[in-house]
Amino acid sequence: MRTRLAVVGTVVLGAVVGTGALLGGAARTTALTADCPAGYTREAGEARACVTQQHPESLTELLLGQAGRVSVRSAPFDRVAPGAYANALAERQALVQNRPQVKGADGTWSLYGHGPLIADSPDYTNVNGLGLHKLSARLDGLAYDAAANRLFAAEGTGGLWLSTDQGLTWRSIGDGLPSQVVADVGWTPANGGTVVAVSGDPSFGSNAYTGFGAFWSTDLGATWTKATGVPDGALGFAIAADPANPQRVYAATSFGLFRSTDGGKSYVNTNLPTGACAGVTGGGTCQLANVVTDVRVVQPGGVGTTTPAGTVVAIVGWRAGARANSDGTVQSPANGVYRSDTGAPGTFQNVTSSGFAQQARIGRTELGAATGPQQDHDYLYAIVQDAGALNGDLDILDVPVPDLKDKAQAAGGTVLNGVYVSADFGQTWTLMADDNAIAKNPATGSALVGLNSAQGYEPGVQAWYDEWIAPDPTRQDASGVPTRLAFGLEEVWQNEVSQAMNGPATFKVIGRFLGQGVHGPQPRPAGVPDRAAADERFDDAPGPADRDLAP
């Protein structure tokens, strides 16, 4: 069973902090901060007010950072050649088999230091006092084996981990994988019990690493086998086993949705009907047309559930949607919701309805399904990033980014579209709250509303890679409709009033961007205008795919 959110008393939350470090060298940093208080800077020239250095990174900043890393990864060429990683692994294996003869090269490694990272050390004033204490890594996925009380975690670029005490202690089970860049982990009872995983960083950000396919293990990670069918070089987003048929496993990747009928050992492309690019993997003009950012399989049982067992919903959600390629072709002309009663290749239909976001607005989308035993499992939730806003269809502050062909003002405002609910597992949808209700409402308690809005750092500014959504499986009304819905952007949110989550609702922040709630009020630095107090952000900052709350 794959668990993205399950609140059963104790919460496990993976978090990572973006400190918004300046790019361009020490000289530029000194010049920009010369007349600002400690911890503040002018990031876009003298005309802008001093802002804290601990704001969420904008797309502009991340793309600029990427420019400094690409050459390192691909040198001496402009891009990494197809198959390069597989070739490097083969070379490594050859070196292992032919042990080096250099004196001293046959030693062994031992652990040097251990986690967690202490974020509030007084020796590091740039992060001390932000409300963060012990940091481990970004959680990209959780899966729970209820029968054996085993919790599995995919930890960003930190491999796979297992806990048998519901997250109190962990041990690595991914050391045998050829890459520690694991997008998601799942558990299925198939083949005597199998851990399944898909590789590639799901953040799809400037520092994301591509994957090396999918993997499976029937001995809790003592040995791993590479599955067939999922192409190398894809980014992974999600992996999900069918609760009604454990042999069926689905892997959502940037190359499409792949389906296994043998417990994750082999996969085939489901060929989502995305037009001329349907079933096409790899580069070219179809490179971004089949980016599947999430997949959910209905949980049988529950209260009043009518969706047939085995029904699958997947999202094609490239963040820029209909933006044009350099040759004029559309990058992803068919972003939207896809549904199948069986999950078999060729059976999916685009069911994006009038109740969902407009086609031109659909960007990266994450799903959350009702799974509690007393809930109606027909309920499905979605949080949608706005591709139009990212492409500059709305007024967004800050400077244009050349890579975005002058359409985007990438650092400005929110790029969130809204939160949606479906009462029939994806066939029809209702808007619960749009970007105005979430990102521009001063009553939500968000630390990013206020001066941040004027400075271009509203809630949802990172929705193109930083979002999740899930209902609490333990709270529902008499009809089985969930009554608590949580979602994440740069902060953690939930509904303000306990009510049926089946229509419009108001939401509030329960985990602010920085940690005033943990360490108490922080004094406003001398020299900063009163209005800048709103720019102080006060709680943990979830990372790119920190969408997991677990038992």
C-alpha positions as a printed NumPy array, in Angstrom:
array([[  0.   ,   0.   ,   0.   ],
       [  1.319,   3.408,  -0.969],
       [  0.628,   6.106,   1.585],
       [  0.96 ,   9.794,   0.826],
       [ -0.989,  10.949,   3.812],
       [ -2.475,   9.085,   6.7  ],
       [ -3.066,  10.888,   9.984],
       [ -3.404,   8.381,  12.793],
       [ -2.189,  10.277,  15.812],
       [  1.435,  10.86 ,  14.853],
       [  2.685,  12.873,  11.91 ],
       [  5.901,  12.291,   9.961],
       [  6.781,  15.224,   7.726],
       [  9.81 ,  15.485,   5.452],
       [ 11.043,  19.029,   5.111],
       [ 13.756,  20.893,   3.337],
       [ 14.455,  24.592,   3.496],
       [ 15.194,  26.779,   0.508],
       [ 17.321,  29.643,   1.749],
       [ 17.111,  31.621,  -1.454],
       [ 20.896,  31.955,  -1.676],
       [ 22.05 ,  34.675,  -4.   ],
       [ 23.664,  33.803,  -7.282],
       [ 26.437,  35.697,  -8.953],
       [ 29.305,  35.664,  -6.499],
       [ 30.436,  37.294,  -3.287],
       [ 31.014,  40.732,  -4.819],
       [ 27.454,  40.988,  -6.107],
       [ 26.089,  39.716,  -2.793],
       [ 28.087,  42.305,  -0.853],
       [ 26.88 ,  45.117,  -3.099],
       [ 23.255,  44.113,  -2.796],
       [ 23.322,  43.744,   0.969],
       [ 25.507,  46.702,   1.83 ],
       [ 22.664,  48.95 ,   2.974],
       [ 20.373,  46.189,   4.275],
       [ 20.232,  44.796,   7.829],
       [ 21.835,  41.455,   8.546],
       [ 19.924,  38.642,   6.873],
       [ 18.302,  40.963,   4.32 ],
       [ 19.188,  41.747,   0.717],
       [ 18.086,  43.538,  -2.457],
       [ 17.738,  40.747,  -4.964],
       [ 16.637,  42.648,  -8.055],
       [ 18.428,  45.97 ,  -7.896],
       [ 18.414,  49.103,  -5.841],
       [ 14.784,  49.933,  -6.579],
       [ 13.523,  47.051,  -4.46 ],
       [ 13.144,  47.032,  -0.715],
       [ 15.325,  44.887,   1.527],
       [ 13.869,  41.374,   1.78 ],
       [ 14.912,  38.407,   3.895],
       [ 17.357,  35.978,   2.345],
       [ 15.2  ,  33.063,   3.535],
       [ 12.401,  33.437,   0.985],
       [ 11.272,  30.511,  -1.205],
       [ 13.349,  30.279,  -4.371],
       [ 11.582,  31.454,  -7.503],
       [ 11.789,  29.736, -10.868],
       [ 14.143,  32.511, -11.981],
       [ 16.608,  31.739,  -9.216],
       [ 16.465,  27.991,  -9.758],
       [ 17.027,  28.302, -13.505],
       [ 19.985,  30.62 , -12.943],
       [ 21.411,  28.077, -10.538],
       [ 20.906,  25.345, -13.102],
       [ 23.095,  27.182, -15.577],
       [ 26.041,  26.718, -13.251],
       [ 25.464,  22.987, -12.849],
       [ 24.662,  21.755, -16.33 ],
       [ 28.213,  22.076, -17.595],
       [ 29.538,  20.067, -14.659],
       [ 27.162,  17.172, -15.269],
       [ 27.521,  17.029, -19.038],
       [ 31.153,  18.11 , -19.638],
       [ 32.704,  18.138, -22.126],
       [ 29.373,  18.213, -24.023],
       [ 26.264,  20.365, -23.697],
       [ 24.11 ,  17.46 , -22.528],
       [ 24.484,  13.973, -21.096],
       [ 24.543,  11.325, -23.814],
       [ 21.813,   8.642, -23.784],
       [ 23.041,   5.534, -22.025],
       [ 25.888,   7.341, -20.279],
       [ 24.743,   6.32 , -16.81 ],
       [ 24.326,   2.669, -17.773],
       [ 27.809,   2.711, -19.288],
       [ 29.229,   4.227, -16.112],
       [ 27.608,   1.479, -14.03 ],
       [ 29.091,  -1.175, -16.322],
       [ 32.535,   0.389, -15.913],
       [ 32.104,   0.422, -12.172],
       [ 31.167,  -3.252, -12.141],
       [ 34.221,  -4.072, -14.219],
       [ 36.42 ,  -2.224, -11.739],
       [ 34.879,  -4.168,  -8.862],
       [ 35.501,  -7.489, -10.589],
       [ 39.077,  -6.557, -11.475],
       [ 40.237,  -5.269,  -8.158],
       [ 42.798,  -2.443,  -8.378],
       [ 46.418,  -3.246,  -7.775],
       [ 47.337,   0.199,  -6.467],
       [ 48.672,  -0.027,  -2.938],
       [ 46.085,   1.051,  -0.384],
       [ 43.17 ,   0.939,  -2.847],
       [ 41.641,  -2.211,  -1.361],
       [ 40.502,  -0.573,   1.868],
       [ 36.964,  -0.368,   3.195],
       [ 34.677,   2.544,   3.977],
       [ 33.269,   3.385,   7.373],
       [ 30.599,   5.84 ,   8.425],
       [ 31.833,   9.355,   9.115],
       [ 29.257,  11.393,  10.955],
       [ 25.544,  10.76 ,  11.094],
       [ 22.249,  12.608,  10.884],
       [ 20.194,  14.505,  11.568],
       [ 21.503,  17.894,  10.493],
       [ 21.228,  20.391,  13.346],
       [ 19.698,  23.457,  11.728],
       [ 19.547,  25.725,  14.768],
       [ 23.226,  25.687,  15.687],
       [ 24.301,  29.143,  16.958],
       [ 27.348,  28.87 ,  14.688],
       [ 25.199,  29.282,  11.553],
       [ 23.251,  32.51 ,  11.839],
       [ 21.803,  32.322,   8.324],
       [ 19.509,  29.434,   9.316],
       [ 19.514,  29.603,  13.099],
       [ 16.249,  30.87 ,  14.508],
       [ 14.084,  29.845,  11.57 ],
       [ 12.122,  27.34 ,  13.644],
       [ 14.015,  24.345,  12.291],
       [ 15.799,  21.885,  14.554],
       [ 16.711,  18.426,  13.29 ],
       [ 16.654,  17.954,   9.513],
       [ 17.175,  14.682,   7.691],
       [ 16.107,  14.999,   4.063],
       [ 13.222,  15.611,   1.711],
       [ 10.644,  12.82 ,   1.747],
       [  9.341,  12.054,  -1.724],
       [  7.191,   9.052,  -0.885],
       [  5.981,   6.722,   1.824],
       [  4.456,   3.252,   1.687],
       [  3.03 ,   1.193,   4.534],
       [  2.784,  -2.561,   4.958],
       [  0.016,  -2.722,   7.542],
       [  0.23 ,  -6.486,   8.016],
       [  3.831,  -6.28 ,   9.253],
       [  3.823,  -2.665,  10.525],
       [  6.567,  -1.685,   8.081],
       [  6.92 ,   1.894,   6.865],
       [  9.015,   2.573,   3.766],
       [ 10.379,   5.988,   2.778],
       [ 11.898,   7.357,  -0.425],
       [ 14.149,  10.151,   0.746],
       [ 14.774,  12.588,  -2.092],
       [ 18.258,  11.837,  -3.336],
       [ 18.96 ,   9.757,  -0.235],
       [ 17.773,   6.28 ,  -1.18 ],
       [ 15.195,   4.032,   0.485],
       [ 14.605,   3.498,   4.185],
       [ 12.596,   1.134,   6.4  ],
       [ 11.067,   1.664,   9.824],
       [  9.381,  -0.998,  11.946],
       [  8.328,   1.381,  14.72 ],
       [  6.247,   3.848,  12.673],
       [  9.075,   6.25 ,  11.968],
       [ 10.903,   6.425,  15.281],
       [ 13.994,   4.689,  13.905],
       [ 15.113,   3.87 ,  10.371],
       [ 17.584,   1.71 ,   8.474],
       [ 18.663,   1.985,   4.86 ],
       [ 17.405,  -0.696,   2.47 ],
       [ 18.482,   1.032,  -0.737],
       [ 22.255,   0.714,  -0.592],
       [ 22.141,  -1.988,  -3.259],
       [ 20.398,   0.252,  -5.783],
       [ 22.521,   1.644,  -8.643],
       [ 21.271,   5.145,  -7.795],
       [ 20.088,   6.779,  -4.603],
       [ 17.84 ,   9.146,  -6.578],
       [ 14.51 ,   7.453,  -5.851],
       [ 11.225,   9.201,  -6.61 ],
       [  8.775,   6.955,  -4.815],
       [  8.39 ,   3.631,  -3.052],
       [  5.498,   1.211,  -2.885],
       [  4.565,  -2.068,  -1.232],
       [  2.539,  -4.9  ,  -2.709],
       [  1.759,  -8.366,  -1.278],
       [  2.528,  -9.795,  -4.735],
       [  5.156, -12.518,  -5.012],
       [  5.316, -13.037,  -1.265],
       [  5.681,  -9.304,  -0.578],
       [  7.53 ,  -6.874,  -2.825],
       [  9.036,  -3.437,  -2.362],
       [  8.769,  -1.502,  -5.636],
       [ 10.481,   1.758,  -6.502],
       [ 10.816,   4.176,  -9.393],
       [ 13.913,   6.339,  -9.792],
       [ 14.496,   9.923, -10.921],
       [ 13.965,  13.113,  -8.909],
       [ 10.274,  14.179,  -9.007],
       [ 11.012,  17.798,  -8.145],
       [ 11.671,  18.481, -11.849],
       [ 13.671,  21.464, -10.642],
       [ 17.   ,  22.89 , -11.667],
       [ 18.942,  20.286,  -9.698],
       [ 16.833,  17.207, -10.488],
       [ 18.59 ,  14.029, -11.589],
       [ 16.999,  11.701, -14.126],
       [ 16.332,   8.086, -13.259],
       [ 17.507,   4.618, -14.155],
       [ 14.143,   2.887, -14.429],
       [ 12.183,   0.942, -11.814],
       [ 13.273,  -1.698,  -9.303],
       [ 11.834,  -4.435,  -7.116],
       [ 12.933,  -6.448,  -4.086],
       [ 11.307,  -9.437,  -2.378],
       [ 13.746,  -9.485,   0.555],
       [ 13.274,  -5.986,   1.979],
       [ 16.138,  -4.5  ,   0.037],
       [ 18.808,  -7.122,   0.661],
       [ 18.879,  -7.523,  -3.117],
       [ 17.371,  -5.416,  -5.891],
       [ 16.463,  -6.241,  -9.474],
       [ 15.967,  -3.708, -12.25 ],
       [ 12.512,  -4.032, -13.783],
       [ 12.093,  -4.118, -17.527],
       [  9.961,  -1.722, -19.525],
       [ 10.482,   1.63 , -17.753],
       [ 12.982,   3.594, -19.851],
       [ 16.206,   4.979, -18.453],
       [ 16.547,   8.741, -18.343],
       [ 13.038,   9.501, -17.106],
       [ 12.1  ,  11.399, -13.992],
       [  9.937,   9.375, -11.626],
       [  6.903,  10.837,  -9.878],
       [  4.844,   8.073,  -8.288],
       [  4.433,   4.324,  -7.983],
       [  1.172,   2.699,  -6.925],
       [  0.003,  -0.89 ,  -6.462],
       [ -3.614,  -1.856,  -7.093],
       [ -5.148,  -2.814,  -3.712],
       [ -7.612,  -5.114,  -5.491],
       [ -4.978,  -6.858,  -7.607],
       [ -1.495,  -6.781,  -6.024],
       [  0.153,  -7.938,  -9.254],
       [ -0.77 ,  -4.637, -10.9  ],
       [  1.647,  -1.787, -10.263],
       [  1.701,   1.624, -11.967],
       [  4.742,   3.882, -12.402],
       [  4.224,   7.561, -13.264],
       [  7.216,   9.05 , -15.06 ],
       [  8.153,  11.943, -17.324],
       [  8.016,   9.454, -20.217],
       [  4.465,   8.305, -19.509],
       [  2.469,   5.909, -17.333],
       [  3.738,   2.338, -17.151],
       [  1.831,  -0.73 , -15.924],
       [  3.044,  -4.013, -14.463],
       [  0.991,  -7.202, -14.154],
       [  3.653,  -9.263, -12.401],
       [  4.178,  -7.355,  -9.172],
       [  6.606,  -4.755, -10.532],
       [  9.019,  -7.036, -12.37 ],
       [  8.161,  -5.8  , -15.86 ],
       [  6.174,  -2.859, -17.243],
       [  4.485,  -1.765, -20.456],
       [  3.528,   1.737, -21.555],
       [ -0.201,   2.411, -21.14 ],
       [ -0.023,   4.822, -24.094],
       [ -2.14 ,   7.592, -22.639],
       [ -4.05 ,   9.267, -25.524],
       [ -2.077,  12.504, -25.665],
       [ -2.393,  12.911, -29.433],
       [  0.461,  12.491, -31.877],
       [  2.877,  11.943, -28.977],
       [  0.902,   9.073, -27.411],
       [  3.304,   6.373, -26.274],
       [  6.393,   8.268, -27.447],
       [  9.272,   8.251, -24.954],
       [ 12.512,  10.176, -24.858],
       [ 13.451,  13.439, -26.545],
       [ 12.333,  15.382, -29.575],
       [  9.153,  17.416, -29.807],
       [  7.337,  14.838, -27.639],
       [  9.813,  15.159, -24.78 ],
       [  7.35 ,  16.946, -22.453],
       [  4.035,  15.677, -23.818],
       [  3.707,  12.637, -21.534],
       [  4.83 ,  13.923, -18.144],
       [  2.668,  11.95 , -15.697],
       [  2.902,  13.663, -12.321],
       [  0.634,  11.336, -10.323],
       [ -1.405,   8.143, -10.442],
       [ -4.043,   6.731,  -8.094],
       [ -5.857,   3.397,  -7.978],
       [ -9.203,   3.254,  -6.179],
       [ -9.214,   1.555,  -2.773],
       [-11.978,  -1.095,  -2.633],
       [-14.458,  -1.07 ,   0.239],
       [-15.319,   1.928,   2.313],
       [-18.787,   3.465,   2.682],
       [-20.97 ,   3.926,  -0.396],
       [-18.129,   3.43 ,  -2.875],
       [-19.393,   2.847,  -6.411],
       [-16.148,   3.118,  -8.405],
       [-15.222,  -0.326,  -9.789],
       [-12.17 ,  -1.977,  -8.249],
       [ -9.096,  -1.521, -10.399],
       [-10.06 ,   1.956, -11.641],
       [ -7.013,   4.141, -12.27 ],
       [ -6.672,   7.924, -12.568],
       [ -3.468,   9.505, -13.856],
       [ -2.452,  13.103, -14.501],
       [ -0.505,  14.439, -17.459],
       [  0.851,  17.616, -15.953],
       [  3.865,  19.267, -17.569],
       [  4.237,  22.542, -15.702],
       [  4.34 ,  24.742, -18.848],
       [  1.464,  23.039, -20.67 ],
       [  0.902,  24.609, -24.087],
       [  4.163,  26.563, -24.252],
       [  5.787,  26.207, -27.67 ],
       [  8.954,  24.276, -28.439],
       [ 11.661,  25.998, -30.463],
       [ 10.151,  24.551, -33.65 ],
       [  6.698,  25.9  , -32.833],
       [  5.161,  22.6  , -31.723],
       [  3.294,  22.547, -28.421],
       [  5.214,  21.045, -25.526],
       [  2.26 ,  19.277, -23.899],
       [ -1.011,  19.764, -25.783],
       [ -2.969,  17.262, -23.707],
       [ -2.322,  18.018, -20.044],
       [ -5.282,  16.698, -18.078],
       [ -7.02 ,  13.887, -16.195],
       [ -6.926,  10.345, -17.61 ],
       [ -9.075,   7.485, -16.337],
       [ -9.445,   3.767, -17.006],
       [-11.646,   1.105, -15.403],
       [ -8.9  ,  -1.507, -15.785],
       [ -5.602,   0.312, -16.316],
       [ -4.842,  -1.767, -19.397],
       [ -2.891,  -0.106, -22.217],
       [ -5.152,   1.639, -24.692],
       [ -8.11 ,   1.908, -22.285],
       [ -7.456,   5.33 , -20.752],
       [ -9.631,   8.281, -21.696],
       [ -9.066,  11.993, -21.188],
       [-11.897,  12.873, -18.791],
       [-10.87 ,  16.446, -18.019],
       [-14.288,  18.002, -17.443],
       [-15.686,  21.513, -17.386],
       [-15.48 ,  21.456, -13.598],
       [-11.71 ,  21.065, -13.674],
       [ -9.139,  23.736, -14.508],
       [ -9.225,  25.111, -18.049],
       [ -7.052,  23.178, -20.465],
       [ -4.612,  26.057, -20.932],
       [ -4.257,  26.371, -17.159],
       [ -3.521,  22.749, -16.232],
       [  0.077,  22.348, -15.115],
       [  1.659,  20.048, -12.578],
       [ -1.081,  18.287, -10.628],
       [ -1.034,  16.031,  -7.569],
       [ -3.824,  13.735,  -6.39 ],
       [ -5.117,  12.576,  -3.009],
       [ -7.668,   9.788,  -2.587],
       [-10.036,   8.882,   0.25 ],
       [ -8.897,   5.524,   1.648],
       [-10.227,   5.332,   5.226],
       [-12.392,   2.332,   6.118],
       [-15.325,   4.61 ,   7.019],
       [-14.921,   6.845,   3.972],
       [-16.458,   6.95 ,   0.523],
       [-13.565,   5.995,  -1.738],
       [-15.17 ,   7.704,  -4.712],
       [-13.69 ,  10.96 ,  -3.399],
       [-10.557,  12.165,  -5.124],
       [ -8.787,  15.503,  -4.648],
       [ -6.404,  17.464,  -6.863],
       [ -4.121,  20.455,  -6.394],
       [ -3.311,  22.111,  -9.713],
       [ -0.472,  24.393, -10.732],
       [ -1.391,  27.033, -13.303],
       [  0.554,  26.556, -16.546],
       [ -0.861,  29.792, -17.927],
       [  0.452,  31.799, -15.   ],
       [  3.864,  30.196, -15.348],
       [  3.873,  31.108, -19.028],
       [  3.119,  34.733, -18.299],
       [ -0.604,  34.769, -19.059],
       [ -1.044,  36.635, -15.778],
       [  0.939,  39.599, -14.477],
       [  3.83 ,  38.182, -12.478],
       [  6.574,  40.257, -10.94 ],
       [ 10.346,  40.167, -11.378],
       [ 12.469,  39.92 , -14.491],
       [ 11.833,  37.661, -17.488],
       [ 13.897,  34.498, -17.835],
       [ 15.482,  34.   , -21.285],
       [ 14.963,  30.219, -21.074],
       [ 11.211,  30.873, -20.871],
       [ 11.237,  32.925, -24.098],
       [ 10.042,  36.151, -22.509],
       [  6.596,  34.713, -21.739],
       [  7.182,  34.213, -18.044],
       [  7.864,  36.657, -15.299],
       [  8.958,  33.67 , -13.339],
       [  9.468,  34.992,  -9.828],
       [  6.206,  36.817,  -9.42 ],
       [  3.065,  35.976,  -7.513],
       [  1.553,  32.584,  -7.269],
       [  1.447,  29.971, -10.018],
       [ -1.224,  28.001,  -8.189],
       [ -4.517,  27.398,  -9.978],
       [ -6.56 ,  25.827,  -7.2  ],
       [ -7.831,  22.815,  -5.271],
       [-10.505,  20.534,  -6.731],
       [-12.669,  17.628,  -5.543],
       [-14.277,  14.761,  -7.437],
       [-17.096,  12.648,  -5.97 ],
       [-16.861,  10.028,  -8.735],
       [-13.143,   9.279,  -8.804],
       [-12.115,  11.73 , -11.447],
       [-15.039,  11.814, -13.864],
       [-16.362,  15.219, -12.753],
       [-14.834,  17.932, -10.601],
       [-15.765,  20.887,  -8.39 ],
       [-13.504,  23.828,  -7.528],
       [-12.946,  24.067,  -3.766],
       [-10.666,  27.128,  -3.663],
       [ -8.805,  29.081,  -6.33 ],
       [ -5.571,  31.065,  -6.161],
       [ -7.37 ,  34.161,  -4.877],
       [ -8.843,  32.29 ,  -1.922],
       [ -5.543,  30.612,  -1.08 ],
       [ -2.647,  32.803,  -2.184],
       [ -4.096,  36.292,  -1.833],
       [ -6.205,  35.969,   1.298],
       [ -4.598,  37.731,   4.299],
       [ -6.758,  35.732,   6.716],
       [ -5.167,  32.35 ,   5.996],
       [ -2.248,  32.826,   8.385],
       [  0.312,  32.307,   5.64 ],
       [  3.699,  33.845,   6.294],
       [  3.957,  34.544,   2.563],
       [  0.968,  36.902,   2.357],
       [  1.611,  40.618,   2.803],
       [  4.837,  42.234,   1.713],
       [  5.832,  38.943,   0.115],
       [  2.961,  39.284,  -2.335],
       [  4.358,  42.616,  -3.49 ],
       [  7.857,  41.174,  -3.647],
       [  6.692,  38.212,  -5.74 ],
       [  6.708,  35.405,  -3.185],
       [  3.087,  34.489,  -2.615],
       [  1.815,  31.067,  -1.514],
       [  2.089,  28.8  ,  -4.53 ],
       [  5.062,  30.545,  -6.131],
       [  6.685,  27.092,  -6.158],
       [  3.563,  25.111,  -7.082],
       [  5.258,  23.99 , -10.307],
       [  7.267,  21.526,  -8.221],
       [  6.232,  21.934,  -4.592],
       [  2.726,  20.606,  -3.893],
       [  0.788,  17.655,  -2.479],
       [ -2.756,  16.982,  -1.281],
       [ -4.505,  14.291,   0.775],
       [ -7.579,  13.782,   2.936],
       [ -7.247,  12.55 ,   6.519],
       [ -8.434,   8.91 ,   6.375],
       [ -9.702,   9.004,   9.971],
       [-12.157,  11.906,   9.697],
       [-15.429,  11.809,   7.791],
       [-19.116,  12.599,   8.117],
       [-21.969,  10.092,   8.321],
       [-21.961,   9.704,   4.539],
       [-18.259,   8.887,   4.411],
       [-17.161,  12.234,   2.962],
       [-13.741,  13.27 ,   4.357],
       [-13.947,  16.249,   6.714],
       [-10.258,  17.115,   6.918],
       [ -8.214,  17.925,   3.821],
       [ -4.54 ,  18.83 ,   3.989],
       [ -2.318,  20.099,   1.21 ],
       [  1.155,  21.506,   0.882],
       [  2.768,  24.293,  -1.062],
       [  5.638,  26.146,   0.592],
       [  3.597,  25.722,   3.771],
       [  1.191,  23.12 ,   5.165],
       [ -2.542,  23.888,   4.884],
       [ -5.851,  22.374,   5.97 ],
       [ -9.532,  23.331,   5.871],
       [-10.45 ,  26.012,   8.393],
       [-13.805,  24.537,   9.42 ],
       [-14.507,  20.853,   9.966],
       [-17.078,  20.104,   7.279],
       [-17.662,  17.745,   4.391],
       [-14.866,  18.274,   1.879],
       [-17.143,  17.986,  -1.142],
       [-17.375,  21.587,  -2.351],
       [-16.109,  25.134,  -1.807],
       [-14.157,  25.58 ,   1.432],
       [-11.781,  27.949,   3.162],
       [ -8.288,  26.877,   4.136],
       [ -5.693,  28.022,   6.657],
       [ -1.982,  27.504,   7.199],
       [ -1.017,  25.096,   9.999],
       [  2.719,  24.996,   9.235],
       [  4.144,  28.402,   8.351],
       [  7.22 ,  28.933,   6.235],
       [  9.582,  29.694,   9.119],
       [  9.499,  29.002,  12.816],
       [  8.06 ,  31.767,  14.944],
       [  5.652,  29.243,  16.368],
       [  8.587,  27.126,  17.529],
       [ 11.052,  29.69 ,  18.834],
       [  8.773,  32.615,  19.635],
       [  8.473,  36.042,  18.036],
       [ 11.475,  37.319,  16.14 ],
       [ 12.364,  41.006,  16.517],
       [ 12.29 ,  43.151,  13.412],
       [ 15.862,  44.111,  12.462],
       [ 16.759,  47.751,  12.904],
       [ 16.393,  49.774,   9.75 ],
       [ 13.703,  47.587,   8.168],
       [ 10.35 ,  49.388,   7.671],
       [  7.393,  48.176,   9.702],
       [  5.689,  46.832,   6.591],
       [  8.545,  44.35 ,   6.193],
       [  7.439,  42.519,   9.321],
       [  5.082,  40.631,   7.041],
       [  8.127,  39.274,   5.262],
       [  9.155,  37.296,   8.317],
       [  8.171,  33.692,   7.639],
       [  7.618,  31.495,  10.594],
       [  7.642,  27.719,  10.172],
       [  9.126,  24.712,   8.434],
       [  9.373,  24.967,   4.657],
       [  8.334,  21.712,   2.957],
       [ 10.544,  20.741,   0.057],
       [  9.735,  19.976,  -3.573],
       [  7.689,  16.865,  -3.025],
       [  7.163,  16.782,   0.699],
       [  3.632,  15.556,   0.457],
       [  3.767,  12.804,   3.037],
       [  2.118,  12.564,   6.397],
       [  2.058,   9.041,   7.755],
       [  1.039,   6.989,  10.774]])
